[in-house]
Amino acid sequence: MARTLDAILYPVSDIAAAKAQFTALLGVEPAMDQPYYVHFETSEGLAVGLVPNGQQRGMTGATPFWTVDDINGEVKALVTAGGTVAEDVHDVGGGKLVAIVNDAQGNVIGLAGA
């Protein structure tokens, strides 16, 4: 099963302040700038996202997102290995599926369907 780390999402409480900070850090303007999500593309191909109220969705800090071939199978494998589902598989728009699983130590693992 192919796995690629291609995004990291940050939960934020002040989207305007976070957007200004990440614009300065990354040296690029957001590729997507909406009240519900701000998305940056780095020159290295890593997506950096800002998620307003992400803490309410179970994001306790920066969350890496792994793109996988079979998101449902990966969620099942992580749960079998002792993880718990924090956010079940769902479409975030355009057919893109995501899920969040907490591992047995409480670390947050983001998954995105390929």
FENURZI-V213513 format. One record per backbone hydrogen bond with DSSP energy under -1.0 kcal/mol. CO is the residue of the C=O (numbers start at 1). NH is the residue of the N-H. If there is no record, write none. Layout:
CO_NH / CO_NH
//
This chain:
4_67 / 6_47 / 7_65 / 8_49 / 9_63 / 10_51 / 12_53 / 14_18 / 15_19 / 16_20 / 17_21 / 18_22 / 19_23 / 20_24 / 21_25 / 22_26 / 23_27 / 32_39 / 37_34 / 38_50 / 39_31 / 39_32 / 40_48 / 42_45 / 46_42 / 47_8 / 48_40 / 49_10 / 50_38 / 51_12 / 51_54 / 53_56 / 54_57 / 54_59 / 55_58 / 63_9 / 64_110 / 65_6 / 65_7 / 66_112 / 67_4 / 68_114 / 70_74 / 71_75 / 72_76 / 73_77 / 74_78 / 75_79 / 76_80 / 77_81 / 78_83 / 79_82 / 84_102 / 87_100 / 90_98 / 93_96 / 96_92 / 97_113 / 98_90 / 99_111 / 100_86 / 100_87 / 101_109 / 102_84 / 103_106 / 107_103 / 109_101 / 110_66 / 111_99 / 112_68
//
